Amino acid sequence: MTPGLMIAAPASGTGKTTVMLGLLRAFREDGLTLQPFKSGPDYIDPAFHRAASGRPSFNLDSWAMSETMLHDLAAHGHDADLVLAEGSMGLFDGVARPGATGNGASADIARRMGWPVVLVIDVSGQAQSAAATALGFARYDPQVRIAGVILNRVASPRHERLARSGMAAVGIRVFGALPRRGDLKLPERHLGLIQAAEHQDLDSRIADYALFLRDHVDLPAIRAAATAAAAAAAVPGHRFAPPAQRIALAQDAAFSFTYPHMLAGWRDAGAEIMPFSPLADEAPDASADLVWLPGGYPELHAGRLAAASRFHTGLAAHAATRPVHGECGGYMALGQGLIDGDGTRHRMAGLLGLVTSFAERRIHLGYRHATLLAPMAGAAIGTGLRGHEFHYSTILDQPDSPLARVVDAGGAELAESGSYRGHVTGTFFHLIAPDQ
């Protein structure tokens, strides 16, 4: 079994993504085969992992995924030399009530897979006190082993000496200390990092991260700290039942939020994925059994989408006889209208009555469990689906029939139920896995 590590942090914004990308590229440059993973429901970071490592990165989510699915996905690393998983938020941050297998925390994945944790600690504004944070994390859960820390945003050699002395006093290993460098930060948008495909200089940025890590971190010690997963499946590839045999998938700058494990699972099960670009005014393939519009940033391209007549005509022709499904941004694009952040209304496909607005922004964030009230893209009435919602749009009108009964991770019922009309369905949550 392949040895692995979890790269995590006490909180968001500590620089763990920079560390993760630098490690992936540095080890790859050394001739190692790396298998990256991302803990939790993040659809942006895996593309950065792929750019750094040269291999697809998959999400591991204990709230949404069964134990079998987690280990089947983890087995994608069976032919790698080293597994690196990036945590989300703080190491122990999860929901209050368990889901399919756990509470969704990065620590839950590290514990289940037997991966030690390298904790990235932002030491700006403190010195020896950072050791108290590290010690607390090391003792919080005896089943989650903290292999050591990387000190980030170190202000000076004196600052580094003081922070290291604190770690030594409590027996916490320091793998390295990264000086403060504002130029290494990736730009962000309201849903997280700017997407990997939007960075013209991404490869050179990642190469800079790798060089930065080489100069300041003990890479051989980090590799030696990795241990093998506890119970990984023998054969990679989760057999995720595809919603149709031939799937026309919207893929461009407006529709890009698709979980890698979903597409890999569909392909492994024999489905054919046929990409098309609504922004290029392409219609879905006429032979498709299903059209799937994933989430993304339709609000940034609403004018072009409104003018995409071939896309609208082809979509309507398909919807007359076969299913169309949209997730989040894809759902908005299926509606009557989308109002952008400037207050301008744009005509969308009009296959649903949904009208959404970004002029009245309110965050919608969290896990979702849906029980279908109508069929949806190959799933029957009564099917349970687990997913995650993250958007800033406000519903102004949603006149169609509710698609599902939707509750949050705490069991509270939500008004944002998705909707359907004829063969067309849409949800605000991004599907991660069906109940298993």
C-alpha positions as CSV (number, residue, x, y, z in Angstrom):
1,M,0.0,0.0,0.0
2,T,1.2,3.5,-0.9
3,P,2.5,5.7,2.0
4,G,0.6,9.0,2.4
5,L,0.4,12.2,4.3
6,M,-2.4,14.8,5.0
7,I,-1.3,18.4,4.5
8,A,-3.6,20.3,6.8
9,A,-3.8,23.4,9.0
10,P,-5.4,24.9,12.1
11,A,-7.6,27.1,9.9
12,S,-8.3,28.3,6.4
13,G,-5.9,30.9,4.9
14,T,-2.7,29.6,6.4
15,G,-1.0,28.7,3.1
16,K,-1.5,25.0,2.9
17,T,-2.5,25.1,-0.8
18,T,0.9,26.7,-1.6
19,V,2.7,24.0,0.4
20,M,0.6,21.3,-1.2
21,L,1.4,22.4,-4.7
22,G,5.1,23.0,-4.0
23,L,5.4,19.5,-2.5
24,L,3.6,17.8,-5.4
25,R,5.8,19.5,-7.9
26,A,9.1,19.1,-6.0
27,F,8.6,15.4,-5.5
28,R,7.5,15.0,-9.1
29,E,10.7,16.8,-10.2
30,D,12.6,14.2,-8.1
31,G,11.1,11.4,-10.2
32,L,8.3,10.3,-7.8
33,T,4.8,9.5,-8.9
34,L,2.4,11.4,-6.7
35,Q,-1.3,10.8,-6.2
36,P,-3.1,13.8,-4.8
37,F,-6.4,14.0,-3.0
38,K,-8.6,16.8,-1.6
39,S,-10.5,16.4,1.6
40,G,-14.0,17.7,1.5
41,P,-16.3,19.2,-1.2
42,D,-13.8,21.4,-3.1
43,Y,-14.1,21.4,-6.9
44,I,-11.4,24.0,-7.6
45,D,-8.3,22.7,-5.8
46,P,-8.1,19.3,-7.6
47,A,-7.4,21.0,-10.9
48,F,-4.4,22.8,-9.3
49,H,-3.2,19.4,-7.9
50,R,-3.4,17.9,-11.4
51,A,-1.3,20.7,-12.8
52,A,1.3,20.2,-10.1
53,S,1.4,16.4,-10.1
54,G,0.4,15.3,-13.6
55,R,-2.3,13.0,-12.2
56,P,-6.0,13.5,-11.5
57,S,-6.8,14.5,-8.0
58,F,-10.0,13.1,-6.3
59,N,-12.1,14.3,-3.4
60,L,-12.5,12.2,-0.3
61,D,-15.5,13.3,1.7
62,S,-16.6,11.3,4.8
63,W,-20.0,13.1,5.1
64,A,-21.1,12.3,1.6
65,M,-19.3,9.1,0.7
66,S,-19.6,5.5,2.0
67,E,-16.6,3.7,3.5
68,T,-16.3,1.6,0.4
69,M,-16.4,4.6,-1.9
70,L,-13.7,6.4,0.2
71,H,-11.3,3.4,0.0
72,D,-12.1,2.7,-3.7
73,L,-11.1,6.3,-4.5
74,A,-8.1,6.2,-2.2
75,A,-6.9,3.1,-4.2
76,H,-6.2,5.4,-7.2
77,G,-2.9,5.8,-5.5
78,H,-2.0,2.1,-5.7
79,D,0.6,2.7,-8.4
80,A,2.1,5.9,-6.9
81,D,5.2,6.3,-4.8
82,L,3.5,8.8,-2.4
83,V,0.0,10.0,-1.6
84,L,-0.5,13.6,-0.6
85,A,-4.0,14.8,0.5
86,E,-4.8,18.4,1.1
87,G,-7.2,19.2,4.0
88,S,-9.9,21.8,4.0
89,M,-10.6,24.5,6.6
90,G,-9.1,23.5,10.0
91,L,-8.0,19.9,10.5
92,F,-10.9,19.0,12.9
93,D,-13.6,21.2,11.3
94,G,-16.6,19.3,10.3
95,V,-20.4,19.3,10.7
96,A,-22.1,18.5,14.0
97,R,-24.0,15.4,12.9
98,P,-22.3,12.5,11.0
99,G,-23.3,11.8,7.4
100,A,-22.6,8.7,5.3
101,T,-19.4,7.7,7.2
102,G,-18.3,10.7,9.3
103,N,-18.5,14.4,9.9
104,G,-16.6,15.6,6.8
105,A,-13.5,16.8,8.7
106,S,-10.0,16.4,7.2
107,A,-9.0,14.6,10.4
108,D,-11.7,12.0,9.7
109,I,-10.0,11.1,6.4
110,A,-6.5,11.1,8.0
111,R,-7.8,8.8,10.7
112,R,-9.6,6.4,8.3
113,M,-6.7,6.2,5.9
114,G,-3.9,6.1,8.5
115,W,-2.2,9.1,7.0
116,P,0.0,11.2,9.4
117,V,-0.7,15.0,9.3
118,V,1.8,17.7,8.4
119,L,0.3,20.9,10.0
120,V,1.0,24.2,8.2
121,I,1.0,26.9,10.9
122,D,0.8,30.6,10.1
123,V,3.2,32.0,12.8
124,S,2.7,35.7,11.9
125,G,2.0,37.6,15.1
126,Q,3.3,34.9,17.4
127,A,6.4,32.9,18.1
128,Q,6.7,30.3,20.9
129,S,2.9,30.5,21.3
130,A,2.5,28.6,18.0
131,A,3.7,25.5,19.8
132,A,0.7,25.6,22.1
133,T,-1.5,25.4,19.0
134,A,0.5,22.5,17.6
135,L,0.4,20.7,20.9
136,G,-3.3,21.1,21.1
137,F,-3.8,19.6,17.7
138,A,-1.4,16.7,18.5
139,R,-3.4,15.8,21.6
140,Y,-6.9,16.5,20.4
141,D,-7.5,13.1,18.9
142,P,-5.0,10.3,19.7
143,Q,-6.0,8.5,16.5
144,V,-4.8,11.4,14.3
145,R,-1.0,11.6,14.4
146,I,0.7,14.9,13.8
147,A,3.9,14.1,12.1
148,G,5.2,17.6,12.5
149,V,4.7,21.2,11.3
150,I,5.8,23.6,8.6
151,L,6.1,27.1,9.9
152,N,4.7,29.6,7.4
153,R,5.0,33.4,7.1
154,V,8.1,33.7,9.2
155,A,9.2,37.3,9.5
156,S,13.0,36.9,10.3
157,P,15.7,34.5,11.3
158,R,15.1,35.5,15.0
159,H,11.4,34.9,14.6
160,E,12.1,31.4,13.2
161,R,14.5,30.6,16.1
162,L,11.9,31.5,18.7
163,A,9.1,29.6,16.9
164,R,11.4,26.5,16.6
165,S,12.4,26.7,20.2
166,G,8.7,26.6,21.2
167,M,8.1,23.5,19.1
168,A,11.2,21.8,20.5
169,A,10.0,22.5,24.1
170,V,6.8,20.4,23.5
171,G,8.4,17.8,21.2
172,I,6.8,18.8,17.9
173,R,9.0,18.2,14.8
174,V,9.6,21.2,12.5
175,F,9.9,20.1,8.8
176,G,10.7,23.6,7.7
177,A,10.1,27.4,8.0
178,L,8.8,29.4,5.1
179,P,9.7,33.2,5.0
180,R,6.8,35.6,4.4
181,R,6.3,36.2,0.7
182,G,3.2,37.9,-0.6
183,D,4.0,37.2,-4.2
184,L,3.3,33.5,-3.8
185,K,-0.3,33.9,-3.0
186,L,-2.9,32.7,-5.6
187,P,-5.6,35.2,-6.5
188,E,-9.1,34.4,-5.2
189,R,-12.7,34.9,-6.3
190,H,-15.9,34.6,-4.2
191,L,-16.0,30.8,-4.4
192,G,-12.3,30.3,-3.6
193,L,-9.3,30.4,-5.8
194,I,-9.4,31.6,-9.4
195,Q,-9.7,28.4,-11.4
196,A,-6.5,26.7,-12.6
197,A,-7.4,27.0,-16.3
198,E,-7.6,30.8,-15.9
199,H,-3.9,31.1,-15.0
200,Q,-1.7,31.6,-18.0
201,D,1.4,31.3,-15.9
202,L,0.2,28.5,-13.6
203,D,3.1,26.1,-14.4
204,S,5.7,28.7,-13.7
205,R,3.9,29.7,-10.4
206,I,3.9,26.1,-9.3
207,A,7.6,25.7,-10.2
208,D,8.3,28.7,-8.0
209,Y,6.4,27.1,-5.1
210,A,8.5,23.9,-5.6
211,L,11.7,25.9,-5.5
212,F,10.5,27.8,-2.4
213,L,9.8,24.5,-0.6
214,R,13.2,23.0,-1.6
215,D,15.0,26.0,-0.1
216,H,13.2,25.9,3.2
217,V,11.7,22.5,3.9
218,D,13.3,19.1,4.6
219,L,11.7,17.1,1.7
220,P,13.3,13.7,2.5
221,A,12.1,14.0,6.1
222,I,8.5,14.7,4.9
223,R,8.6,11.7,2.6
224,A,10.0,9.5,5.4
225,A,7.1,10.5,7.6
226,A,4.5,9.1,5.3
227,T,2.8,5.8,6.2
228,A,0.6,3.4,4.2
229,A,-3.1,3.6,4.2
230,A,-4.8,1.3,6.7
231,A,-7.4,-0.5,4.5
232,A,-7.2,0.7,0.9
233,A,-9.1,-1.3,-1.7
234,A,-7.0,-3.5,-3.9
235,V,-8.4,-2.2,-7.2
236,P,-8.7,1.5,-8.1
237,G,-11.9,3.1,-9.5
238,H,-15.2,3.5,-7.8
239,R,-18.0,2.1,-9.9
240,F,-20.3,5.1,-9.8
241,A,-23.4,4.4,-11.8
242,P,-23.6,6.9,-14.7
243,P,-26.9,8.7,-15.2
244,A,-26.9,7.8,-18.9
245,Q,-24.8,6.1,-21.6
246,R,-24.0,9.2,-23.7
247,I,-23.7,12.4,-21.6
248,A,-23.3,15.8,-23.3
249,L,-21.3,17.8,-20.6
250,A,-21.0,21.6,-20.8
251,Q,-17.4,22.4,-20.2
252,D,-15.9,25.9,-20.5
253,A,-15.2,29.0,-18.3
254,A,-18.9,29.3,-17.3
255,F,-19.5,25.6,-16.5
256,S,-16.4,24.0,-14.9
257,F,-17.3,22.7,-11.4
258,T,-17.4,19.0,-11.9
259,Y,-16.0,16.6,-9.3
260,P,-13.3,14.5,-10.9
261,H,-14.5,11.3,-9.2
262,M,-17.9,11.7,-10.9
263,L,-16.5,11.9,-14.4
264,A,-14.0,9.1,-13.7
265,G,-16.7,6.9,-12.2
266,W,-19.0,7.5,-15.2
267,R,-16.2,6.6,-17.7
268,D,-15.2,3.6,-15.6
269,A,-18.8,2.4,-15.9
270,G,-18.7,2.7,-19.7
271,A,-20.5,6.0,-20.2
272,E,-19.3,8.3,-23.0
273,I,-18.7,12.0,-22.1
274,M,-19.2,14.4,-24.9
275,P,-18.0,17.9,-24.0
276,F,-19.4,21.1,-25.5
277,S,-19.1,24.8,-24.9
278,P,-22.2,27.0,-24.4
279,L,-19.9,30.0,-24.4
280,A,-18.8,29.1,-27.9
281,D,-22.5,28.8,-28.8
282,E,-22.2,25.0,-29.3
283,A,-25.3,22.9,-29.1
284,P,-25.1,19.6,-27.2
285,D,-24.5,16.5,-29.3
286,A,-27.8,15.5,-30.9
287,S,-27.2,11.8,-30.1
288,A,-26.8,12.4,-26.3
289,D,-29.0,10.6,-23.9
290,L,-28.6,13.3,-21.3
291,V,-27.3,16.9,-21.1
292,W,-25.5,17.9,-17.9
293,L,-24.8,21.5,-17.1
294,P,-22.4,21.7,-14.1
295,G,-21.8,24.7,-11.9
296,G,-19.4,27.5,-12.5
297,Y,-19.5,31.2,-13.1
298,P,-22.4,31.9,-15.5
299,E,-22.9,35.4,-13.9
300,L,-19.5,36.4,-15.3
301,H,-20.5,35.4,-18.8
302,A,-24.2,36.1,-18.7
303,G,-24.2,38.3,-21.8
304,R,-22.5,35.7,-24.0
305,L,-24.8,33.0,-22.7
306,A,-27.9,35.1,-23.4
307,A,-26.7,35.5,-27.0
308,A,-25.9,31.8,-27.5
309,S,-28.8,31.0,-29.8
310,R,-27.5,27.7,-31.2
311,F,-26.9,26.5,-27.6
312,H,-30.4,27.5,-26.6
313,T,-32.0,25.9,-29.6
314,G,-30.1,22.7,-29.3
315,L,-30.8,22.5,-25.5
316,A,-34.6,23.0,-26.1
317,A,-34.7,20.3,-28.8
318,H,-33.0,17.9,-26.5
319,A,-35.3,18.7,-23.6
320,A,-38.4,18.0,-25.7
321,T,-37.7,14.2,-25.4
322,R,-34.7,13.6,-23.2
323,P,-33.4,14.7,-19.8
324,V,-31.4,17.9,-19.1
325,H,-30.0,18.6,-15.6
326,G,-28.2,21.6,-14.2
327,E,-26.3,22.1,-11.0
328,C,-26.0,25.5,-9.3
329,G,-24.7,27.7,-12.2
330,G,-26.0,25.2,-14.7
331,Y,-29.4,25.4,-12.9
332,M,-29.4,29.2,-13.2
333,A,-28.6,28.9,-16.9
334,L,-31.7,26.7,-17.4
335,G,-33.9,29.4,-15.9
336,Q,-35.8,32.4,-17.3
337,G,-33.3,35.0,-16.3
338,L,-30.1,35.8,-14.4
339,I,-29.4,39.2,-12.9
340,D,-25.7,40.0,-12.7
341,G,-23.9,41.9,-10.0
342,D,-24.5,45.2,-11.8
343,G,-28.3,44.6,-11.8
344,T,-28.6,43.8,-15.5
345,R,-31.0,41.0,-16.4
346,H,-29.9,38.5,-19.0
347,R,-32.2,36.0,-20.7
348,M,-31.3,32.4,-20.0
349,A,-32.5,29.1,-21.7
350,G,-36.0,29.4,-20.3
351,L,-36.5,25.7,-19.8
352,L,-37.3,26.4,-16.1
353,G,-39.0,29.4,-14.6
354,L,-36.1,30.1,-12.2
355,V,-34.9,33.7,-11.9
356,T,-31.8,34.4,-9.9
357,S,-29.9,37.6,-8.9
358,F,-26.4,38.4,-8.0
359,A,-27.3,42.0,-7.3
360,E,-28.8,40.8,-4.0
361,R,-25.9,38.6,-2.7
362,R,-26.3,36.1,0.2
363,I,-24.1,33.2,0.8
364,H,-25.6,29.7,0.6
365,L,-23.1,27.2,1.9
366,G,-23.1,23.6,3.3
367,Y,-23.8,20.0,2.8
368,R,-27.1,18.9,1.4
369,H,-29.1,15.7,1.5
370,A,-31.9,15.4,-1.0
371,T,-34.7,12.9,-1.4
372,L,-36.1,13.1,-4.9
373,L,-39.8,13.9,-5.4
374,A,-39.4,13.4,-9.2
375,P,-36.9,11.5,-11.4
376,M,-33.6,13.2,-12.1
377,A,-31.0,12.2,-14.7
378,G,-31.3,8.5,-14.2
379,A,-32.2,8.6,-10.5
380,A,-35.7,7.4,-9.5
381,I,-38.2,9.1,-7.2
382,G,-37.2,8.4,-3.6
383,T,-33.5,8.2,-4.3
384,G,-31.3,9.9,-1.7
385,L,-28.5,12.1,-2.9
386,R,-25.7,13.8,-1.0
387,G,-24.0,17.0,-2.2
388,H,-22.7,20.4,-1.3
389,E,-24.0,23.9,-2.0
390,F,-21.9,27.1,-2.3
391,H,-23.2,30.2,-4.1
392,Y,-24.1,33.8,-3.6
393,S,-27.2,34.1,-5.8
394,T,-30.7,34.9,-4.6
395,I,-33.9,33.3,-5.9
396,L,-36.4,35.9,-7.2
397,D,-38.8,33.4,-8.7
398,Q,-39.0,29.6,-8.7
399,P,-42.5,28.7,-10.1
400,D,-41.9,25.1,-11.1
401,S,-42.5,21.9,-9.1
402,P,-40.0,21.1,-6.3
403,L,-37.5,18.4,-7.3
404,A,-36.6,17.1,-3.9
405,R,-37.0,17.4,-0.2
406,V,-33.6,19.0,0.8
407,V,-32.1,19.2,4.3
408,D,-28.8,20.5,5.5
409,A,-26.2,18.5,7.5
410,G,-28.1,19.2,10.7
411,G,-31.4,17.9,9.3
412,A,-33.1,21.3,8.9
413,E,-35.4,21.4,5.8
414,L,-34.4,24.0,3.2
415,A,-36.6,26.0,0.8
416,E,-34.1,25.6,-2.0
417,S,-35.5,22.3,-3.2
418,G,-34.4,22.4,-6.8
419,S,-37.2,22.2,-9.4
420,Y,-38.3,20.4,-12.5
421,R,-40.4,20.9,-15.6
422,G,-40.9,18.1,-18.1
423,H,-37.6,16.5,-18.7
424,V,-35.6,19.4,-17.2
425,T,-34.3,19.3,-13.6
426,G,-32.0,21.5,-11.6
427,T,-30.5,21.8,-8.1
428,F,-28.4,24.3,-6.3
429,F,-26.3,21.6,-4.7
430,H,-23.4,19.8,-6.5
431,L,-23.9,16.0,-6.4
432,I,-21.1,14.1,-4.6
433,A,-22.6,10.7,-4.2
434,P,-26.0,8.9,-3.9
435,D,-26.9,7.2,-0.7
436,Q,-25.3,3.7,-0.6
